[in-house]
Amino acid sequence: MAYYTSKNPAHIGTIVTLNGCEQRDVVEADTDGVRGYVVRALKDSNGKLVLDGDDVVLEKVWGKVEAFPAQKADA
């Protein structure tokens, strides 16, 4: 099991998938087998962030979570 958070500089650039689909705007992820979870920013039907006042609304989604280091482009 691995725990990832956007507050840890070592995790910046990590690619997170949920049930095989790459996730965007992830602030937290846990790769605990088939019951892992992703906490991500909630978006409306137009792809815009949902706000509650000045705060971004977050949603927690459960499933098979995997995390991979991002591939660096060749210089």
DSSP file (Angstrom, degrees, kcal/mol; ACC not computed):
  #  RESIDUE AA STRUCTURE BP1 BP2  ACC     N-H-->O    O-->H-N    N-H-->O    O-->H-N    TCO  KAPPA ALPHA  PHI   PSI    X-CA   Y-CA   Z-CA
    1    1 A M              0   0    0      0, 0.0     2,-0.4     0, 0.0    31,-0.1   0.000 360.0 360.0 360.0 135.4    0.0    0.0    0.0
    2    2 A A        -     0   0    0      2,-0.0    29,-2.6     0, 0.0     2,-0.5  -0.973 360.0-151.2-128.6 145.2    1.3    3.4   -0.9
    3    3 A Y  E     -A   30   0A   0     -2,-0.4     2,-0.4    27,-0.2    27,-0.2  -0.966  13.9-170.4-118.8 129.1   -0.2    6.8    0.1
    4    4 A Y  E     +A   29   0A   0     25,-3.4    25,-2.5    -2,-0.5     2,-0.3  -0.929   5.7 178.6-121.4 142.8    0.3    9.8   -2.1
    5    5 A T  E >   -A   28   0A   0     -2,-0.4     3,-1.5    23,-0.2     6,-0.3  -0.998  35.1-132.5-143.1 145.0   -0.5   13.5   -1.4
    6    6 A S  T 3  S+     0   0    0     21,-2.0    22,-0.1    -2,-0.3     6,-0.1   0.638 104.6  68.8 -69.6 -12.7    0.0   16.6   -3.5
    7    7 A K  T 3  S+     0   0    0     20,-0.4    -1,-0.3     4,-0.0     3,-0.1   0.600  83.1  82.0 -81.4 -10.7    1.5   18.3   -0.4
    8    8 A N  S X  S-     0   0    0     -3,-1.5     3,-2.2     1,-0.1     4,-0.4  -0.857  71.7-151.6 -97.2 114.7    4.6   16.0   -0.7
    9    9 A P  G >  S+     0   0    0      0, 0.0     3,-1.0     0, 0.0    -1,-0.1   0.785  94.1  64.6 -56.3 -28.3    7.1   17.4   -3.2
   10   10 A A  G 3  S+     0   0    0      1,-0.2    -4,-0.1    -3,-0.1    -3,-0.0   0.726 100.9  51.8 -66.7 -20.7    8.3   13.9   -4.0
   11   11 A H  G X  S+     0   0    0     -3,-2.2     3,-2.0    -6,-0.3    -1,-0.2   0.498  78.3 117.2 -95.8  -5.3    4.9   13.0   -5.3
   12   12 A I  T <  S+     0   0    0     -3,-1.0    58,-0.1    -4,-0.4     3,-0.1  -0.451  80.6  23.2 -64.7 131.6    4.5   15.9   -7.8
   13   13 A G  T 3  S+     0   0    0      1,-0.3    57,-0.5    -2,-0.2    -1,-0.3   0.425  86.7 143.9  91.0   0.0    4.3   14.5  -11.3
   14   14 A T    <   -     0   0    0     -3,-2.0     2,-0.5    55,-0.2    -1,-0.3  -0.538  47.8-133.7 -71.6 135.3    3.1   11.1  -10.2
   15   15 A I  E     -D   68   0B   0     53,-3.4    53,-2.7    -2,-0.2     2,-0.4  -0.818  22.9-164.9 -91.4 125.6    0.5    9.6  -12.6
   16   16 A V  E     -D   67   0B   0     -2,-0.5     7,-3.1     7,-0.5     2,-0.4  -0.936   3.9-168.1-114.7 131.8   -2.5    8.2  -10.8
   17   17 A T  E     -DE  66  22B   0     49,-2.9    49,-1.9    -2,-0.4     2,-0.5  -0.921   8.9-159.4-118.0 147.7   -5.0    5.8  -12.3
   18   18 A L  E >  S-DE  65  21B   0      3,-2.5     3,-1.9    -2,-0.4    47,-0.2  -0.986  84.0 -17.9-124.3 117.3   -8.4    4.8  -11.0
   19   19 A N  T 3  S-     0   0    0     45,-3.2    46,-0.1    -2,-0.5    -1,-0.1   0.856 131.8 -50.9  51.9  37.7   -9.7    1.5  -12.5
   20   20 A G  T 3  S+     0   0    0     44,-0.5     2,-0.5     1,-0.2    -1,-0.3   0.366 115.2 113.5  87.3  -3.9   -7.2    2.0  -15.4
   21   21 A C  E <  S-E   18   0B   0     -3,-1.9    -3,-2.5     1,-0.0    -1,-0.2  -0.884  70.7-116.7-106.5 129.1   -8.2    5.6  -16.2
   22   22 A E  E     -E   17   0B   0     -2,-0.5     2,-0.3    -5,-0.2    -5,-0.3  -0.359  31.5-142.8 -62.2 137.2   -5.7    8.4  -15.6
   23   23 A Q        -     0   0    0     -7,-3.1    -7,-0.5    -2,-0.1     2,-0.3  -0.781  10.1-156.0-105.7 146.8   -6.9   10.9  -13.0
   24   24 A R  S    S+     0   0    0     -2,-0.3    17,-0.2     1,-0.2    -9,-0.0  -0.815  70.7  21.9-116.1 158.3   -6.4   14.7  -13.0
   25   25 A D  S    S+     0   0    0     -2,-0.3    16,-1.9     1,-0.2     2,-0.4   0.846  77.9 170.3  56.2  39.7   -6.4   17.2  -10.2
   26   26 A V  E     + B   0  40A   0     14,-0.2    14,-0.3    -3,-0.2    -1,-0.2  -0.672  20.0 174.8 -83.4 131.9   -5.7   14.5   -7.6
   27   27 A V  E    S+     0   0A   0     12,-2.9   -21,-2.0    -2,-0.4   -20,-0.4   0.562  71.2  11.9-108.6 -15.7   -4.8   15.8   -4.1
   28   28 A E  E     +AB   5  39A   0     11,-1.4    11,-3.1   -23,-0.2    -1,-0.4  -0.968  62.1 178.0-160.3 143.7   -4.6   12.4   -2.3
   29   29 A A  E     -AB   4  38A   0    -25,-2.5   -25,-3.4    -2,-0.3     2,-0.4  -0.993  11.3-164.2-150.8 146.3   -4.4    8.8   -3.4
   30   30 A D  E     -AB   3  37A   0      7,-2.5     7,-1.5    -2,-0.3     2,-0.7  -0.992   9.5-156.9-132.2 123.6   -4.1    5.4   -1.6
   31   31 A T        +     0   0    0    -29,-2.6     2,-1.7    -2,-0.4     5,-0.1  -0.326  34.3 152.5 -96.6  51.4   -3.2    2.3   -3.6
   32   32 A D    >   -     0   0    0     -2,-0.7     3,-1.6   -31,-0.1    -1,-0.1  -0.553  62.7 -91.9 -86.2  75.9   -4.7   -0.2   -1.2
   33   33 A G  G >  S-     0   0    0     -2,-1.7    32,-0.8     1,-0.3     3,-0.8  -0.222  93.2 -19.5  57.9-137.4   -5.5   -3.1   -3.5
   34   34 A V  G 3  S+     0   0    0      1,-0.2    -1,-0.3    30,-0.2    -2,-0.1   0.555 138.7  59.0 -82.1  -7.1   -9.0   -3.1   -5.0
   35   35 A R  G <  S+     0   0    0     -3,-1.6    -1,-0.2    27,-0.1    -2,-0.2  -0.111  75.8 128.8-112.9  35.9  -10.3   -0.7   -2.2
   36   36 A G  E <   - C   0  63A   0     27,-1.3    27,-2.4    -3,-0.8     2,-0.3  -0.219  42.4-149.2 -74.9 176.7   -7.9    2.2   -2.9
   37   37 A Y  E     -BC  30  62A   0     -7,-1.5    -7,-2.5    25,-0.2     2,-0.4  -0.983  12.9-149.8-149.0 160.6   -9.2    5.7   -3.3
   38   38 A V  E     -BC  29  61A   0     23,-2.4    23,-2.8    -2,-0.3     2,-0.6  -0.997   7.0-155.4-128.8 133.1   -8.5    9.0   -5.0
   39   39 A V  E     +BC  28  60A   0    -11,-3.1   -12,-2.9    -2,-0.4   -11,-1.4  -0.961  32.8 163.0-106.3 120.0   -9.4   12.4   -3.6
   40   40 A R  E     -BC  26  59A   0     19,-2.5    19,-2.8    -2,-0.6   -14,-0.2  -0.890  44.1 -86.9-136.3 162.6   -9.8   14.7   -6.6
   41   41 A A  E     - C   0  58A   0    -16,-1.9     2,-0.3    -2,-0.3    17,-0.2  -0.495  45.9-122.7 -69.0 136.8  -11.2   18.1   -7.5
   42   42 A L        -     0   0    0     15,-3.1     8,-2.6     8,-0.3     2,-0.3  -0.649  28.8-163.9 -82.1 135.7  -14.9   17.9   -8.5
   43   43 A K  B     -F   49   0C   0     -2,-0.3     6,-0.2     6,-0.2     2,-0.0  -0.904  12.9-127.6-121.2 150.4  -15.7   19.3  -12.0
   44   44 A D    >   -     0   0    0      4,-2.9     3,-2.1    -2,-0.3     6,-0.1  -0.181  45.3 -83.0 -83.6-176.0  -19.0   20.2  -13.6
   45   45 A S  T 3  S+     0   0    0      1,-0.3    -1,-0.1     2,-0.1    -2,-0.0   0.668 130.6  55.0 -65.4 -16.3  -20.3   19.0  -16.9
   46   46 A N  T 3  S-     0   0    0      2,-0.1    -1,-0.3     3,-0.0     3,-0.1   0.368 120.2-107.2 -95.4   3.0  -18.3   21.7  -18.7
   47   47 A G  S <  S+     0   0    0     -3,-2.1     2,-0.3     1,-0.3    -2,-0.1   0.583  75.7 136.1  83.3  10.0  -15.0   20.5  -17.1
   48   48 A K        -     0   0    0      1,-0.1    -4,-2.9     0, 0.0    -1,-0.3  -0.648  62.6 -99.6 -91.2 148.4  -14.8   23.5  -14.7
   49   49 A L  B     -F   43   0C   0     -2,-0.3     2,-0.5    -6,-0.2    -6,-0.2  -0.385  33.3-127.0 -63.3 140.6  -13.9   23.2  -11.1
   50   50 A V        -     0   0    0     -8,-2.6     7,-2.9     7,-0.3     2,-0.3  -0.802  29.8-159.9 -90.2 128.8  -16.9   23.2   -8.7
   51   51 A L  E     -G   56   0D   0     -2,-0.5     2,-0.5     5,-0.2     5,-0.2  -0.816  23.6-161.3-112.3 149.9  -16.4   25.9   -5.9
   52   52 A D  E >  S-G   55   0D   0      3,-3.1     3,-1.7    -2,-0.3     2,-0.5  -0.876  79.7 -53.5-122.6  93.5  -18.0   26.3   -2.5
   53   53 A G  T 3  S-     0   0    0     -2,-0.5    -2,-0.0     1,-0.3     0, 0.0  -0.656 122.7 -21.5  69.9-120.6  -17.2   30.0   -1.9
   54   54 A D  T 3  S+     0   0    0     -2,-0.5     2,-0.4    -3,-0.1    -1,-0.3   0.417 121.6  94.7 -97.2  -0.5  -13.5   30.2   -2.4
   55   55 A D  E <  S-G   52   0D   0     -3,-1.7    -3,-3.1     1,-0.0     2,-0.4  -0.741  74.6-124.8 -99.5 139.7  -12.8   26.5   -1.9
   56   56 A V  E     -G   51   0D   0     -2,-0.4     2,-0.3    -5,-0.2    -5,-0.2  -0.649  30.4-122.5 -76.1 132.3  -12.6   23.8   -4.5
   57   57 A V        -     0   0    0     -7,-2.9   -15,-3.1    -2,-0.4     2,-0.3  -0.620  29.2-155.4 -77.3 133.0  -15.1   21.0   -3.8
   58   58 A L  E     -C   41   0A   0     -2,-0.3     2,-0.4   -17,-0.2   -17,-0.2  -0.799   6.5-159.3-109.4 151.4  -13.3   17.6   -3.5
   59   59 A E  E     -C   40   0A   0    -19,-2.8   -19,-2.5    -2,-0.3     2,-0.5  -0.975  10.6-142.0-128.8 147.2  -14.7   14.1   -4.1
   60   60 A K  E     -C   39   0A   0     -2,-0.4     2,-0.4   -21,-0.2   -21,-0.2  -0.938  20.4-172.6-109.8 123.3  -13.4   10.8   -2.8
   61   61 A V  E     -C   38   0A   0    -23,-2.8   -23,-2.4    -2,-0.5     2,-0.3  -0.963   9.8-147.4-122.4 131.7  -13.7    7.9   -5.3
   62   62 A W  E     +C   37   0A   0     -2,-0.4     2,-0.3   -25,-0.2   -25,-0.2  -0.688  43.2  87.6-100.1 148.9  -13.0    4.2   -4.5
   63   63 A G  E    S-C   36   0A   0    -27,-2.4   -27,-1.3    -2,-0.3     2,-0.8  -0.980  81.4 -25.9 161.2-162.7  -11.6    1.6   -6.7
   64   64 A K        -     0   0    0     -2,-0.3   -45,-3.2   -29,-0.2   -44,-0.5  -0.711  63.8-170.0 -81.4 112.5   -8.3    0.0   -8.0
   65   65 A V  E     +D   18   0B   0    -32,-0.8     2,-0.3    -2,-0.8   -47,-0.2  -0.885  10.1 178.2-110.7 133.3   -5.7    2.8   -7.7
   66   66 A E  E     -D   17   0B   0    -49,-1.9   -49,-2.9    -2,-0.4     2,-0.4  -0.965   9.8-159.4-129.5 150.1   -2.2    2.7   -9.2
   67   67 A A  E     +D   16   0B   0     -2,-0.3   -51,-0.2   -51,-0.2   -53,-0.0  -0.996  10.0 179.7-133.5 136.1    0.5    5.3   -9.1
   68   68 A F  E     -D   15   0B   0    -53,-2.7   -53,-3.4    -2,-0.4     2,-0.2  -0.967  34.8-105.2-133.0 145.9    3.5    5.6  -11.4
   69   69 A P        -     0   0    0      0, 0.0   -55,-0.2     0, 0.0     2,-0.1  -0.505  47.1-106.7 -66.9 140.4    6.3    8.1  -11.7
   70   70 A A        -     0   0    0    -57,-0.5     2,-0.4    -2,-0.2   -56,-0.1  -0.414  33.3-113.6 -66.7 142.5    5.9   10.4  -14.6
   71   71 A Q        -     0   0    0     -2,-0.1     2,-0.4    -3,-0.1    -1,-0.1  -0.643  28.6-132.0 -77.9 130.6    8.2    9.7  -17.5
   72   72 A K        -     0   0    0     -2,-0.4     2,-0.1     1,-0.1     3,-0.1  -0.668  21.1-116.8 -85.5 137.4   10.6   12.5  -18.1
   73   73 A A        -     0   0    0     -2,-0.4     2,-0.2     1,-0.1    -1,-0.1  -0.409  35.6-101.0 -68.8 146.3   11.0   13.8  -21.7
   74   74 A D              0   0    0      1,-0.1    -1,-0.1    -2,-0.1     0, 0.0  -0.470 360.0 360.0 -67.6 138.3   14.4   13.3  -23.2
   75   75 A A              0   0    0     -2,-0.2    -1,-0.1    -3,-0.1    -2,-0.1   0.460 360.0 360.0 -82.6 360.0   16.4   16.5  -23.2
